[in-house]
Amino acid sequence: YSRMIHYPQQCRALLFLAAASLLPQLYAFSTPAASTYNTIQSANSLLDPISGTQQTSVIQQDNKRKSLVVLLPQLGEFDSAEYVEFLTAVQPSLEENDIDLRIIGIGDTTAAANFLKFTNLSSENLYIDPNGELHKELELACGPELSVPDGVSND
């Protein structure tokens, strides 16, 4: 079973609920859902938020559990932190229903450490995407795209 929910622009988050136990049926759904699942599952740009080592799999291949994968823009963004605070508040309910919380945000280990401290999120639930590669593959916003105006020094 797979469900994608697009939230309003101000949240800029994509929630992806995937049940690994129903993986064969996933392909019976729309191509974008299956494609998104495969892109997330095969992402090789994700790192552990503490050690910075490469992580091989976000979604666990356990027939009894599901994964709620949340892609956020920059980890230092207030909306992302506020959103994760809400998710950590319901995490006991997710656990009771055999749902693993997986959060992917753009940033480095320093940003991740600050984010974990600010939101009280466990490092087991967070993955970092240092350059936003997964976000780009999924055609998601990677945060503000600011440029230096003409006539202003870039130094």
Summary of the structure (lengths in Angstrom):
residues: 155
radius of gyration: 16.1
end to end distance: 50.4
largest distance: 58.4
contacts: 441
relative contact order: 0.18
helix: 35%
strand: 21%
